[in-house]
Every structure is written in C-alpha cells, then in structure tokens.
Amino acid sequence: MSRRLSLLQALSLGAALLVGGSAIAQAWPSKPVTLVVPFPAGGTTDVLARALAEKLALSLGQPVIVESKPGAGATLGADYVAKSRPDGYTLLVGAVHHTIASSVFKKLPYDFQKDLTPITTIALVPNVLVVNAATPARNVAELVALLKANPGKMNYGSNGNGTAQHLIGTQFENLTGTDIAHIPYKGSGPLVTDLLGGQITMSFDTVTPVLQHIKGGKLRALAVTTATRSSALPDVPTLEEAGLKGFNIGTWFGVLAPAAVPRDIVARLNTEMVKVIQSPEFRKRMDEIGAEPIGNSQEQMAQQIKGETEKFARLVKEAKVVIE
C-alpha cells in the first residue's frame, strides 16, 4: 500500500510539474525582455535593435530593453547570452560577424551554432567603402593609387578583429595589392567619430551609421561591397563595378536565444518579431537607414548561418586572418 501511494504521489508530482511548466511558458513574458547588442551604442546593430524593441514591446505587453555588451569582435555579448538563463528574457542581436568569428578566433568560449538558437533575421545592410572628405581620392582607382604610393601609411577602421569590416579590408588589400594598417574599434560609434575627425583614412562599415555623413558631405562613398548597388546610395558603384571581380560581402543582423529556451517561447518570439519587421512602419524606418528588412523563419535563419559560416571559413583561410 505504501509503495502504491508513493508511486501515485510521484505521478501526481510529475503531472504537476508538466502543467506548471506549460503554465510558465503560456504566461511568458511576465517581465521585461532584454536585447543584448554586442557593440557600443550608435552602430547599425544598436539602431536595428532599438527599432525592433520599440514595436516588440507593444506586441509582447512588456518593456524590451536594449543593453550593450561590446568587446572582442562582438563575441563577448554572444558568450554572455549563450550562457544566460534559457527563459526567453535574454536575447542576442547577432550579426554576420559571429559567423566569421568561428573561423578567425582560434578558440571561442561558445559554439555559435550549438549554444544559440536562431529566431529571425531582422535585416540585410550593405557595407560601403567610405573615406574622409579631405581624402583626395574620388573613386576606387584613385584610392588604390594613393594607397600604393603610401604603403602601410594609411589605415582603415573596423568594428573589431574578426568582424565583417576586418575581413572586407583584408580581402580589399589582397585583391588590390595594397598595404593598409588595420585599426580595430569596439563598434561603429567610436569608429565613425574618428573617421569624421580624420584619425583614420577609411572604413568598410555598414551604410546605416555613415549614411547621414555621406549625404552631408563629411564622408565620401566610393563603392558598396555587395553584388548589387544599395537603394540608399544608388549612384555609388559596387566594388565589382570598380574592377574587383567577385566581391560580394554584406552584413545581416538577427535575433538569437540561448539554445535551451523552450520551443514555444522561441516560436512566439519569431511570430511577434516577423509581424514587426514586415509592418509598413518598420519597413519605412529601414528605408531611411539603408537596410532591407527580412523577417524569415527560424529554419531559414539557421540555414543562413550555416551557409555563411562555411563561406567565411573559406574566405578566412584564403585571407589568412587568424586571431589568438
């Protein structure tokens, strides 16, 4: 009798836990959700995160906080989220940089494809080769001639070692036979400040943080790094049009959660985020900053990450970029 009672109690407890877990998932979210941006404020990742957070808070009925955790080429923020409690309240605003980091860093404290689960891609943003307006070069050919006349004396800034801007710069050097000093920053905010001030010669940043300065005449756009021109800069040629055949690197941004977050919470996040991203208001905001809104499925984002990781592994090997 005692054993039978114990078994019944155990079964009851198990059922209660299952019901309780389901109730917790159904009650989510019951407190603010945090979007972790692995760069300082002012860059494309931060701008996109804030645009998403504003609308997402309305659909979730809870505040959505944007928190910056910059450093180590965006890997510090990714590691923080990967090791956060898997309850759906701490999310990463990741980017193409994370698929590159897997190859350029000899050792990372997390596995981007195993320790984080994709939710959706927010947007794609072209990168653009820009120079300070005081730089005499007015096109890519003139810039290459200037760089060859001053080997190692001119520099370019990036969002950090192992980021897309770093890899684009290395590819540019290899294809043009130039020698440009690389200056890594923690993000676009401080990078653009120094570019405007003339502390650095050029950058391959995304369109978003430099667009207003290009339109204002403080920076000069020489080419975009994607296969097609940017709708925000229709008169600016691609690097391929400028003679660098096959050059096609852009930057995507998306949201990921710790791998063990319950599937129903991840599905809810995908549904709500896609609604926001595909809304007319959000699309209008993306047009203003030169971004192309996406809002895809979890599976599509996972395939995108897998494909990009494999592509950049090949490019990193060719460019011989390795970070200890």
BARO-954120 format. One record per residue: x, y, z of N, C-alpha, C in turn. Coordinates in nm, 2 decimals. Layout:
! BARO-954120
    n_c1    n_c2    n_c3   ca_c1   ca_c2   ca_c3    c_c1    c_c2    c_c3
       X       Y       Z       X       Y       Z       X       Y       Z
...
//
This chain:
! BARO-954120
    n_c1    n_c2    n_c3   ca_c1   ca_c2   ca_c3    c_c1    c_c2    c_c3
    0.08   -0.12    0.00    0.00    0.00    0.00    0.09    0.13    0.00
    0.19    0.12    0.08    0.28    0.23    0.09    0.35    0.26   -0.04
    0.39    0.15   -0.11    0.46    0.17   -0.24    0.37    0.23   -0.34
    0.24    0.18   -0.34    0.14    0.23   -0.43    0.12    0.37   -0.41
    0.11    0.42   -0.29    0.09    0.55   -0.25    0.20    0.64   -0.30
    0.33    0.59   -0.28    0.45    0.66   -0.32    0.45    0.68   -0.48
    0.41    0.58   -0.55    0.40    0.58   -0.69    0.30    0.69   -0.74
    0.18    0.68   -0.68    0.08    0.78   -0.71    0.12    0.92   -0.68
    0.19    0.94   -0.57    0.24    1.08   -0.54    0.35    1.12   -0.64
    0.43    1.03   -0.68    0.53    1.06   -0.78    0.47    1.10   -0.91
    0.37    1.02   -0.96    0.30    1.05   -1.08    0.23    1.19   -1.07
    0.17    1.21   -0.96    0.10    1.34   -0.94    0.20    1.46   -0.95
    0.31    1.44   -0.88    0.41    1.54   -0.88    0.46    1.57   -1.03
    0.49    1.46   -1.10    0.53    1.48   -1.24    0.43    1.55   -1.33
    0.30    1.52   -1.31    0.20    1.58   -1.38    0.19    1.73   -1.35
    0.21    1.76   -1.22    0.20    1.90   -1.17    0.32    1.98   -1.23
    0.44    1.91   -1.24    0.55    1.98   -1.30    0.53    2.01   -1.45
    0.47    1.92   -1.52    0.44    1.94   -1.66    0.34    2.05   -1.68
    0.24    2.05   -1.60    0.13    2.15   -1.61    0.19    2.29   -1.57
    0.28    2.28   -1.46    0.34    2.41   -1.42    0.43    2.47   -1.53
    0.51    2.38   -1.59    0.60    2.42   -1.70    0.52    2.48   -1.81
    0.41    2.42   -1.85    0.33    2.47   -1.96    0.27    2.60   -1.92
    0.23    2.62   -1.79    0.17    2.74   -1.75    0.27    2.85   -1.75
    0.40    2.82   -1.72    0.50    2.92   -1.72    0.52    2.97   -1.86
    0.53    2.87   -1.95    0.55    2.91   -2.09    0.44    2.99   -2.15
    0.31    2.96   -2.11    0.20    3.03   -2.15    0.19    3.17   -2.09
    0.25    3.19   -1.97    0.25    3.32   -1.91    0.36    3.41   -1.96
    0.45    3.35   -2.03    0.56    3.44   -2.09    0.51    3.54   -2.19
    0.56    3.66   -2.18    0.65    3.72   -2.09    0.58    3.78   -1.97
    0.64    3.77   -1.85    0.58    3.83   -1.73    0.67    3.94   -1.68
    0.78    3.97   -1.75    0.88    4.07   -1.71    0.95    4.12   -1.83
    1.03    4.23   -1.82    1.10    4.29   -1.94    1.19    4.19   -2.01
    1.20    4.20   -2.14    1.29    4.12   -2.22    1.41    4.21   -2.26
    1.53    4.15   -2.26    1.65    4.23   -2.29    1.71    4.18   -2.42
    1.74    4.28   -2.51    1.81    4.25   -2.63    1.95    4.29   -2.61
    2.04    4.20   -2.61    2.18    4.23   -2.59    2.25    4.26   -2.72
    2.31    4.38   -2.73    2.38    4.43   -2.85    2.53    4.42   -2.82
    2.60    4.34   -2.90    2.74    4.32   -2.87    2.84    4.43   -2.92
    2.78    4.55   -2.94    2.86    4.66   -2.99    2.81    4.79   -2.91
    2.89    4.89   -2.90    2.85    5.02   -2.84    2.73    5.08   -2.90
    2.67    5.17   -2.84    2.55    5.25   -2.90    2.60    5.33   -3.02
    2.51    5.34   -3.11    2.53    5.43   -3.23    2.56    5.35   -3.36
    2.59    5.22   -3.35    2.61    5.15   -3.47    2.48    5.09   -3.53
    2.50    5.01   -3.64    2.38    4.95   -3.70    2.31    4.86   -3.61
    2.38    4.77   -3.54    2.32    4.67   -3.46    2.23    4.74   -3.35
    2.28    4.85   -3.29    2.21    4.92   -3.19    2.09    4.99   -3.25
    2.10    5.05   -3.37    1.99    5.12   -3.43    1.88    5.02   -3.47
    1.91    4.90   -3.52    1.81    4.80   -3.55    1.75    4.74   -3.43
    1.83    4.72   -3.33    1.77    4.66   -3.20    1.67    4.76   -3.14
    1.70    4.89   -3.14    1.61    4.99   -3.08    1.48    5.00   -3.17
    1.49    4.99   -3.30    1.37    5.00   -3.38    1.28    4.88   -3.36
    1.35    4.76   -3.34    1.27    4.64   -3.32    1.21    4.64   -3.18
    1.29    4.68   -3.08    1.24    4.68   -2.94    1.12    4.77   -2.92
    1.12    4.89   -2.98    1.01    4.98   -2.96    0.87    4.91   -3.00
    0.87    4.85   -3.12    0.74    4.78   -3.16    0.72    4.65   -3.09
    0.82    4.58   -3.06    0.81    4.45   -3.00    0.75    4.46   -2.86
    0.78    4.57   -2.79    0.73    4.59   -2.66    0.58    4.60   -2.66
    0.53    4.66   -2.76    0.38    4.68   -2.77    0.31    4.54   -2.80
    0.37    4.46   -2.88    0.31    4.33   -2.91    0.33    4.23   -2.80
    0.43    4.24   -2.72    0.46    4.15   -2.61    0.39    4.19   -2.48
    0.36    4.32   -2.47    0.30    4.38   -2.35    0.39    4.39   -2.23
    0.52    4.39   -2.26    0.63    4.41   -2.17    0.74    4.50   -2.22
    0.81    4.57   -2.14    0.92    4.65   -2.19    1.03    4.56   -2.26
    1.09    4.61   -2.36    1.20    4.54   -2.43    1.32    4.64   -2.42
    1.42    4.59   -2.34    1.54    4.68   -2.31    1.65    4.64   -2.40
    1.72    4.74   -2.45    1.84    4.72   -2.53    1.96    4.75   -2.44
    2.05    4.65   -2.43    2.17    4.66   -2.35    2.29    4.63   -2.42
    2.39    4.72   -2.42    2.52    4.70   -2.49    2.62    4.62   -2.41
    2.68    4.52   -2.47    2.79    4.44   -2.41    2.90    4.42   -2.52
    2.97    4.53   -2.55    3.07    4.53   -2.66    3.20    4.46   -2.62
    3.28    4.43   -2.72    3.41    4.37   -2.70    3.44    4.25   -2.78
    3.57    4.23   -2.80    3.63    4.11   -2.87    3.55    4.07   -3.00
    3.53    4.17   -3.08    3.47    4.15   -3.21    3.33    4.09   -3.20
    3.26    4.14   -3.10    3.11    4.10   -3.08    3.10    3.97   -3.01
    3.21    3.90   -2.97    3.20    3.77   -2.92    3.17    3.77   -2.77
    3.20    3.88   -2.70    3.17    3.89   -2.55    3.02    3.89   -2.53
    2.94    3.96   -2.61    2.80    3.97   -2.60    2.74    3.83   -2.63
    2.79    3.77   -2.73    2.74    3.64   -2.77    2.76    3.53   -2.67
    2.88    3.54   -2.60    2.91    3.44   -2.50    2.82    3.47   -2.38
    2.79    3.59   -2.35    2.70    3.63   -2.23    2.56    3.57   -2.25
    2.51    3.59   -2.37    2.37    3.54   -2.40    2.37    3.38   -2.40
    2.47    3.32   -2.47    2.48    3.18   -2.48    2.48    3.11   -2.34
    2.53    3.18   -2.24    2.54    3.13   -2.10    2.43    3.18   -2.01
    2.34    3.26   -2.06    2.23    3.32   -1.98    2.13    3.22   -1.95
    2.04    3.24   -1.85    1.93    3.15   -1.82    1.84    3.14   -1.94
    1.81    3.02   -1.99    1.73    2.99   -2.11    1.58    3.01   -2.08
    1.54    3.13   -2.05    1.40    3.16   -2.02    1.33    3.25   -2.11
    1.40    3.29   -2.22    1.35    3.38   -2.32    1.35    3.53   -2.29
    1.42    3.56   -2.17    1.42    3.70   -2.13    1.55    3.77   -2.17
    1.65    3.69   -2.22    1.78    3.75   -2.26    1.81    3.70   -2.40
    1.82    3.79   -2.50    1.83    3.75   -2.64    1.95    3.83   -2.69
    2.01    3.77   -2.80    2.12    3.84   -2.87    2.08    3.90   -3.00
    2.13    4.02   -3.02    2.11    4.07   -3.16    2.24    4.04   -3.23
    2.25    3.93   -3.30    2.37    3.88   -3.36    2.38    3.94   -3.50
    2.50    3.91   -3.56    2.52    3.96   -3.70    2.62    3.86   -3.77
    2.64    3.90   -3.90    2.73    3.82   -3.98    2.87    3.80   -3.91
    2.91    3.90   -3.83    3.04    3.89   -3.76    3.06    3.76   -3.68
    2.94    3.71   -3.63    2.95    3.59   -3.55    2.98    3.47   -3.63
    2.94    3.47   -3.76    2.97    3.35   -3.84    3.11    3.36   -3.89
    3.17    3.48   -3.89    3.31    3.49   -3.92    3.40    3.46   -3.81
    3.36    3.50   -3.69    3.44    3.47   -3.56    3.47    3.33   -3.54
    3.38    3.24   -3.59    3.40    3.09   -3.57    3.53    3.05   -3.64
    3.57    3.12   -3.74    3.69    3.08   -3.82    3.82    3.16   -3.78
    3.80    3.29   -3.75    3.92    3.38   -3.72    3.97    3.36   -3.58
    3.89    3.33   -3.49    3.94    3.31   -3.35    3.98    3.17   -3.33
    4.10    3.15   -3.28    4.14    3.01   -3.26    4.06    2.94   -3.16
    4.01    3.01   -3.06    3.92    2.94   -2.96    3.82    3.04   -2.90
    3.69    3.00   -2.91    3.58    3.08   -2.85    3.52    3.00   -2.74
    3.47    3.07   -2.64    3.41    3.00   -2.52    3.27    2.95   -2.54
    3.22    2.96   -2.67    3.08    2.92   -2.70    3.09    2.87   -2.85
    2.98    2.79   -2.88    2.97    2.75   -3.02    2.84    2.82   -3.08
    2.86    2.90   -3.18    2.75    2.99   -3.22    2.64    2.91   -3.28
    2.66    2.80   -3.34    2.55    2.72   -3.40    2.49    2.62   -3.30
    2.56    2.58   -3.19    2.51    2.49   -3.10    2.45    2.55   -2.97
    2.51    2.66   -2.93    2.48    2.72   -2.80    2.37    2.83   -2.81
    2.34    2.87   -2.93    2.24    2.97   -2.96    2.14    2.92   -3.06
    2.01    2.96   -3.05    1.91    2.92   -3.14    1.85    3.04   -3.22
    1.85    3.03   -3.35    1.80    3.14   -3.43    1.65    3.17   -3.41
    1.62    3.30   -3.41    1.47    3.34   -3.40    1.43    3.40   -3.54
    1.50    3.50   -3.58    1.47    3.56   -3.71    1.58    3.66   -3.75
    1.59    3.68   -3.88    1.68    3.78   -3.94    1.61    3.91   -3.95
    1.66    4.02   -3.89    1.60    4.15   -3.89    1.61    4.21   -4.03
    1.74    4.23   -4.07    1.76    4.30   -4.20    1.90    4.27   -4.25
    1.91    4.30   -4.38    2.04    4.29   -4.45    2.08    4.44   -4.48
    2.21    4.47   -4.46    2.26    4.60   -4.48    2.39    4.60   -4.56
    2.40    4.67   -4.67    2.53    4.67   -4.75    2.64    4.74   -4.67
    2.76    4.69   -4.69    2.88    4.77   -4.64    2.92    4.86   -4.75
    2.99    4.97   -4.71    3.03    5.07   -4.81    3.17    5.12   -4.77
    3.25    5.13   -4.88    3.38    5.19   -4.86    3.37    5.34   -4.86
    3.41    5.40   -4.75    3.40    5.54   -4.73    3.53    5.60   -4.69
    3.56    5.72   -4.73    3.68    5.79   -4.69    3.64    5.93   -4.63
    3.73    5.99   -4.55    3.70    6.12   -4.50    3.70    6.22   -4.62
    3.62    6.32   -4.62    3.60    6.41   -4.73    3.73    6.48   -4.77
    3.82    6.49   -4.68    3.95    6.55   -4.71    4.05    6.47   -4.79
    4.02    6.34   -4.80    4.10    6.24   -4.87    4.09    6.28   -5.02
    4.20    6.29   -5.09    4.19    6.33   -5.23    4.12    6.23   -5.33
    4.12    6.10   -5.29    4.06    6.00   -5.38    3.91    6.02   -5.40
    3.87    6.02   -5.52    3.73    6.03   -5.55    3.66    5.91   -5.61
    3.74    5.81   -5.63    3.69    5.68   -5.68    3.79    5.57   -5.63
    3.75    5.44   -5.65    3.83    5.33   -5.61    3.97    5.33   -5.67
    3.98    5.36   -5.80    4.11    5.36   -5.87    4.20    5.46   -5.81
    4.15    5.58   -5.78    4.23    5.68   -5.73    4.28    5.65   -5.59
    4.19    5.58   -5.51    4.22    5.54   -5.37    4.33    5.43   -5.38
    4.32    5.34   -5.47    4.42    5.23   -5.48    4.56    5.29   -5.52
    4.56    5.39   -5.61    4.68    5.46   -5.65    4.75    5.53   -5.53
    4.66    5.59   -5.45    4.71    5.66   -5.33    4.76    5.57   -5.22
    4.70    5.45   -5.21    4.74    5.35   -5.11    4.88    5.29   -5.15
    4.89    5.27   -5.28    5.02    5.21   -5.33    5.13    5.31   -5.33
    5.10    5.43   -5.33    5.21    5.53   -5.32    5.25    5.56   -5.17
    5.16    5.51   -5.08    5.19    5.52   -4.94    5.17    5.39   -4.86
    5.25    5.29   -4.90    5.23    5.16   -4.83    5.24    5.16   -4.68
    5.14    5.11   -4.61    5.15    5.10   -4.47    5.12    5.23   -4.39
    5.11    5.34   -4.47    5.10    5.47   -4.40    4.95    5.51   -4.38
    4.86    5.45   -4.45    4.72    5.48   -4.44    4.65    5.37   -4.37
    4.53    5.40   -4.32    4.47    5.30   -4.23    4.32    5.29   -4.26
    4.26    5.18   -4.21    4.11    5.16   -4.22    4.07    5.11   -4.08
    3.95    5.16   -4.04    3.89    5.11   -3.91    3.79    5.01   -3.93
    3.77    4.92   -3.83    3.67    4.82   -3.84    3.60    4.81   -3.70
    3.49    4.73   -3.69    3.42    4.71   -3.57    3.49    4.62   -3.47
    3.61    4.58   -3.51    3.68    4.49   -3.42    3.75    4.37   -3.50
    3.85    4.31   -3.44    3.91    4.20   -3.50    3.81    4.09   -3.53
    3.82    4.03   -3.65    3.73    3.92   -3.68    3.59    3.96   -3.73
    3.56    4.09   -3.74    3.43    4.13   -3.79    3.43    4.14   -3.94
    3.31    4.16   -4.00    3.30    4.17   -4.14    3.39    4.28   -4.20
    3.39    4.39   -4.13    3.47    4.50   -4.18    3.62    4.47   -4.19
    3.66    4.39   -4.09    3.81    4.35   -4.09    3.83    4.25   -4.21
    3.74    4.16   -4.23    3.76    4.06   -4.34    3.75    4.13   -4.48
    3.66    4.23   -4.49    3.64    4.30   -4.62    3.77    4.38   -4.64
    3.83    4.44   -4.54    3.95    4.52   -4.55    4.07    4.43   -4.60
    4.07    4.31   -4.54    4.18    4.22   -4.58    4.16    4.17   -4.72
    4.04    4.14   -4.76    4.01    4.10   -4.90    4.05    4.21   -5.00
    4.01    4.33   -4.96    4.04    4.45   -5.04    4.19    4.46   -5.06
    4.27    4.45   -4.95    4.42    4.45   -4.96    4.47    4.35   -5.06
    4.42    4.22   -5.04    4.47    4.11   -5.12    4.44    4.13   -5.27
    4.32    4.18   -5.30    4.28    4.20   -5.44    4.34    4.32   -5.51
    4.38    4.42   -5.43    4.44    4.54   -5.49    4.59    4.55   -5.47
    4.65    4.45   -5.40    4.79    4.45   -5.38    4.84    4.57   -5.29
    4.75    4.62   -5.20    4.79    4.73   -5.12    4.82    4.69   -4.97
    4.88    4.78   -4.90    4.91    4.75   -4.76    4.85    4.86   -4.67
    4.74    4.83   -4.60    4.67    4.93   -4.52    4.67    4.88   -4.38
    4.70    4.97   -4.29    4.70    4.94   -4.14    4.56    4.92   -4.09
    4.54    4.82   -4.02    4.40    4.79   -3.96    4.39    4.84   -3.82
    4.29    4.93   -3.79    4.26    4.98   -3.66    4.13    4.93   -3.61
    4.13    4.83   -3.52    4.00    4.78   -3.47    3.94    4.87   -3.36
    3.81    4.88   -3.37    3.73    4.95   -3.27    3.63    4.86   -3.20
    3.56    4.91   -3.10    3.46    4.82   -3.04    3.33    4.83   -3.11
    3.31    4.92   -3.20    3.19    4.94   -3.27    3.19    5.06   -3.36
    3.08    5.08   -3.44    3.07    5.19   -3.53    3.07    5.33   -3.47
    3.01    5.34   -3.35    3.01    5.47   -3.29    3.14    5.54   -3.28
    3.24    5.48   -3.21    3.37    5.54   -3.20    3.45    5.54   -3.33
    3.42    5.44   -3.41    3.48    5.43   -3.54    3.45    5.55   -3.63
    3.32    5.58   -3.64    3.27    5.69   -3.73    3.32    5.82   -3.67
    3.33    5.84   -3.54    3.38    5.96   -3.48    3.52    5.99   -3.53
    3.61    5.89   -3.52    3.75    5.90   -3.57    3.76    5.92   -3.72
    3.67    5.86   -3.79    3.67    5.87   -3.94    3.64    6.02   -3.98
    3.54    6.07   -3.91    3.50    6.21   -3.93    3.61    6.31   -3.89
    3.68    6.27   -3.78    3.79    6.36   -3.73    3.92    6.34   -3.81
    3.93    6.25   -3.90    4.05    6.23   -3.98    4.15    6.14   -3.91
    4.12    6.08   -3.79    4.22    5.99   -3.73    4.24    5.87   -3.81
    4.14    5.82   -3.89    4.16    5.71   -3.98    4.12    5.76   -4.12
    4.17    5.69   -4.22    4.15    5.73   -4.36    4.02    5.68   -4.41
    3.99    5.55   -4.38    3.87    5.49   -4.45    3.81    5.38   -4.36
    3.70    5.33   -4.41    3.63    5.22   -4.34    3.54    5.14   -4.44
    3.51    5.02   -4.40    3.41    4.94   -4.48    3.29    4.91   -4.40
    3.24    5.02   -4.33    3.13    5.00   -4.24    3.00    4.98   -4.31
    2.89    4.94   -4.24    2.76    4.93   -4.30    2.71    5.07   -4.33
    2.61    5.07   -4.42    2.56    5.20   -4.47    2.50    5.28   -4.36
    2.43    5.22   -4.26    2.35    5.29   -4.16    2.42    5.40   -4.09
    2.53    5.37   -4.02    2.60    5.48   -3.94    2.67    5.59   -4.01
    2.69    5.57   -4.15    2.76    5.67   -4.22    2.67    5.74   -4.32
    2.55    5.69   -4.34    2.46    5.75   -4.45    2.44    5.90   -4.43
    2.41    5.95   -4.31    2.38    6.09   -4.30    2.51    6.17   -4.32
    2.63    6.12   -4.29    2.75    6.19   -4.31    2.79    6.19   -4.46
    2.75    6.09   -4.53    2.78    6.08   -4.68    2.69    6.19   -4.74
    2.56    6.19   -4.70    2.47    6.29   -4.76    2.50    6.43   -4.72
    2.57    6.45   -4.60    2.61    6.58   -4.56    2.74    6.62   -4.61
    2.81    6.54   -4.69    2.94    6.58   -4.75    3.06    6.56   -4.66
    3.04    6.51   -4.54    3.16    6.49   -4.45    3.24    6.36   -4.48
    3.17    6.27   -4.54    3.23    6.14   -4.58    3.20    6.12   -4.73
    3.29    6.05   -4.80    3.27    6.02   -4.94    3.26    5.87   -4.96
    3.15    5.83   -5.02    3.13    5.69   -5.05    3.19    5.66   -5.19
    3.28    5.55   -5.19    3.35    5.52   -5.32    3.29    5.39   -5.38
    3.24    5.30   -5.30    3.18    5.18   -5.35    3.11    5.10   -5.24
    3.01    5.02   -5.28    2.95    4.93   -5.18    3.01    4.79   -5.21
    3.01    4.71   -5.10    3.08    4.58   -5.11    2.99    4.46   -5.15
    2.86    4.49   -5.18    2.77    4.38   -5.22    2.77    4.37   -5.37
    2.70    4.26   -5.42    2.70    4.24   -5.56    2.61    4.34   -5.64
    2.51    4.40   -5.56    2.43    4.50   -5.63    2.44    4.63   -5.55
    2.40    4.74   -5.61    2.41    4.87   -5.55    2.30    4.88   -5.44
    2.33    4.97   -5.35    2.24    5.00   -5.24    2.13    5.10   -5.28
    2.01    5.07   -5.24    1.89    5.16   -5.27    1.91    5.29   -5.20
    1.99    5.29   -5.09    2.01    5.42   -5.02    2.12    5.50   -5.09
    2.20    5.44   -5.17    2.31    5.51   -5.24    2.32    5.46   -5.38
    2.21    5.49   -5.46    2.20    5.43   -5.60    2.31    5.48   -5.69
    2.38    5.59   -5.67    2.48    5.64   -5.76    2.62    5.59   -5.72
    2.63    5.51   -5.61    2.76    5.46   -5.57    2.78    5.32   -5.63
    2.89    5.30   -5.71    2.91    5.17   -5.77    2.94    5.06   -5.67
    2.94    4.93   -5.72    2.98    4.82   -5.64    3.13    4.81   -5.66
    3.20    4.73   -5.57    3.34    4.71   -5.59    3.37    4.63   -5.71
    3.27    4.54   -5.75    3.29    4.46   -5.87    3.29    4.56   -5.99
    3.20    4.65   -5.99    3.19    4.75   -6.10    3.32    4.83   -6.10
    3.39    4.85   -5.99    3.51    4.93   -5.98    3.63    4.84   -6.02
    3.61    4.71   -6.05    3.72    4.63   -6.10    3.76    4.51   -6.01
    3.70    4.50   -5.89    3.73    4.39   -5.80    3.63    4.28   -5.82
    3.66    4.19   -5.92    3.56    4.09   -5.96    3.53    3.99   -5.85
    3.40    3.96   -5.84    3.35    3.86   -5.74    3.34    3.91   -5.60
    3.36    4.04   -5.58    3.35    4.09   -5.44    3.20    4.10   -5.40
    3.16    4.03   -5.30    3.02    4.03   -5.26    3.01    4.00   -5.11
    3.02    4.10   -5.02    3.01    4.08   -4.88    2.91    4.18   -4.82
    2.81    4.14   -4.76    2.72    4.24   -4.69    2.70    4.19   -4.55
    2.62    4.26   -4.47    2.60    4.23   -4.33    2.46    4.21   -4.29
    2.43    4.09   -4.24    2.29    4.06   -4.19    2.29    4.08   -4.03
    2.17    4.11   -3.98    2.15    4.12   -3.84    2.03    4.04   -3.80
    2.04    3.97   -3.69    1.92    3.89   -3.65    1.92    3.86   -3.50
    1.81    3.80   -3.45    1.80    3.77   -3.31    1.81    3.62   -3.28
    1.88    3.59   -3.17    1.90    3.46   -3.13    1.88    3.45   -2.98
    1.85    3.32   -2.93    1.82    3.30   -2.79    1.92    3.19   -2.74
    1.94    3.17   -2.61    2.01    3.06   -2.56    1.95    2.93   -2.62
    2.03    2.83   -2.64    1.98    2.71   -2.71    1.87    2.63   -2.64
    1.87    2.64   -2.51    1.77    2.56   -2.43    1.64    2.63   -2.40
    1.62    2.75   -2.46    1.49    2.82   -2.44    1.38    2.73   -2.50
    1.27    2.72   -2.42    1.15    2.64   -2.47    1.11    2.67   -2.61
    1.07    2.57   -2.69    1.04    2.59   -2.83    0.92    2.68   -2.85
    0.82    2.67   -2.76    0.70    2.76   -2.78    0.73    2.90   -2.76
    0.83    2.93   -2.67    0.87    3.07   -2.65    0.94    3.12   -2.77
    1.03    3.04   -2.83    1.10    3.08   -2.95    1.01    3.10   -3.06
    0.91    3.02   -3.07    0.81    3.03   -3.18    0.73    3.16   -3.16
    0.69    3.19   -3.04    0.62    3.31   -3.01    0.70    3.44   -3.05
    0.83    3.43   -3.01    0.92    3.54   -3.04    0.93    3.56   -3.20
    0.94    3.45   -3.27    0.95    3.46   -3.41    0.83    3.52   -3.47
    0.71    3.47   -3.43    0.58    3.53   -3.48    0.57    3.68   -3.45
    0.60    3.72   -3.33    0.59    3.86   -3.30    0.69    3.95   -3.37
    0.81    3.90   -3.38    0.92    3.98   -3.45    0.89    3.99   -3.60
    0.85    3.88   -3.66    0.82    3.89   -3.80    0.71    3.98   -3.83
    0.61    3.99   -3.74    0.50    4.08   -3.76    0.55    4.23   -3.76
    0.64    4.25   -3.66    0.70    4.39   -3.65    0.78    4.42   -3.78
    0.87    4.33   -3.82    0.96    4.35   -3.93    0.89    4.37   -4.06
    0.78    4.30   -4.08    0.70    4.31   -4.20    0.60    4.43   -4.20
    0.59    4.50   -4.09    0.49    4.61   -4.08    0.54    4.73   -4.17
    0.45    4.81   -4.22    0.48    4.92   -4.30    0.57    5.02   -4.23
    0.54    5.04   -4.10    0.62    5.14   -4.02    0.76    5.10   -4.01
    0.79    4.97   -3.98    0.93    4.92   -3.97    1.00    4.93   -4.10
    0.93    4.89   -4.21    0.99    4.90   -4.34    1.03    5.04   -4.38
    0.94    5.13   -4.34    0.98    5.28   -4.37    1.10    5.32   -4.30
    1.11    5.27   -4.17    1.23    5.30   -4.09    1.36    5.24   -4.15
    1.35    5.12   -4.20    1.46    5.05   -4.27    1.50    5.12   -4.39
    1.41    5.17   -4.47    1.44    5.25   -4.59    1.52    5.37   -4.55
    1.49    5.44   -4.44    1.56    5.56   -4.40    1.70    5.53   -4.37
    1.73    5.41   -4.32    1.87    5.38   -4.28    1.95    5.29   -4.37
    1.89    5.27   -4.49    1.96    5.19   -4.59    1.96    5.04   -4.57
    1.86    4.99   -4.49    1.85    4.85   -4.46    1.74    4.78   -4.53
    1.75    4.65   -4.56    1.65    4.57   -4.63    1.59    4.48   -4.52
    1.46    4.50   -4.48    1.40    4.41   -4.38    1.38    4.27   -4.43
    1.40    4.17   -4.34    1.38    4.03   -4.38    1.27    3.97   -4.31
    1.28    3.93   -4.18    1.18    3.86   -4.11    1.15    3.72   -4.16
    1.25    3.63   -4.15    1.23    3.50   -4.20    1.20    3.40   -4.09
    1.19    3.27   -4.12    1.16    3.17   -4.02    1.29    3.13   -3.95
    1.27    3.05   -3.84    1.39    3.00   -3.76    1.47    2.91   -3.85
    1.41    2.83   -3.92    1.48    2.73   -4.01    1.56    2.80   -4.12
    1.50    2.91   -4.18    1.57    2.98   -4.28    1.69    3.06   -4.22
    1.68    3.11   -4.10    1.79    3.18   -4.04    1.90    3.08   -4.01
    1.86    2.96   -3.96    1.96    2.86   -3.93    2.04    2.82   -4.05
    1.97    2.80   -4.17    2.04    2.77   -4.29    2.13    2.88   -4.34
    2.09    3.00   -4.31    2.17    3.12   -4.35    2.30    3.12   -4.27
    2.29    3.09   -4.14    2.40    3.09   -4.05    2.50    2.98   -4.09
    2.45    2.86   -4.12    2.53    2.75   -4.17    2.60    2.78   -4.29
    2.53    2.84   -4.39    2.59    2.87   -4.52    2.70    2.98   -4.51
    2.67    3.08   -4.43    2.76    3.19   -4.41    2.89    3.15   -4.34
    2.87    3.06   -4.24    2.98    3.01   -4.16    3.08    2.93   -4.25
    3.02    2.85   -4.34    3.10    2.78   -4.44    3.17    2.87   -4.54
    3.10    2.97   -4.59    3.15    3.06   -4.69    3.27    3.14   -4.63
    3.25    3.19   -4.51    3.36    3.27   -4.45    3.47    3.19   -4.40
    3.45    3.07   -4.37    3.57    2.98   -4.34    3.66    2.97   -4.45
    3.60    2.96   -4.58    3.69    2.96   -4.70    3.76    3.09   -4.72
    3.68    3.20   -4.70    3.74    3.34   -4.72    3.85    3.37   -4.62
    3.83    3.33   -4.49    3.93    3.35   -4.39    4.05    3.27   -4.42
    4.04    3.15   -4.46    4.16    3.07   -4.50    4.24    3.13   -4.61
    4.16    3.18   -4.71    4.23    3.25   -4.83    4.30    3.38   -4.78
    4.23    3.45   -4.69    4.29    3.58   -4.65    4.39    3.56   -4.54
    4.40    3.44   -4.48    4.50    3.41   -4.37    4.48    3.50   -4.25
    4.35    3.52   -4.21    4.32    3.60   -4.09    4.30    3.51   -3.97
    4.39    3.52   -3.87    4.38    3.44   -3.75    4.40    3.53   -3.63
    4.31    3.51   -3.53    4.33    3.59   -3.41    4.35    3.49   -3.29
    4.45    3.52   -3.21    4.48    3.43   -3.10    4.37    3.45   -2.99
//
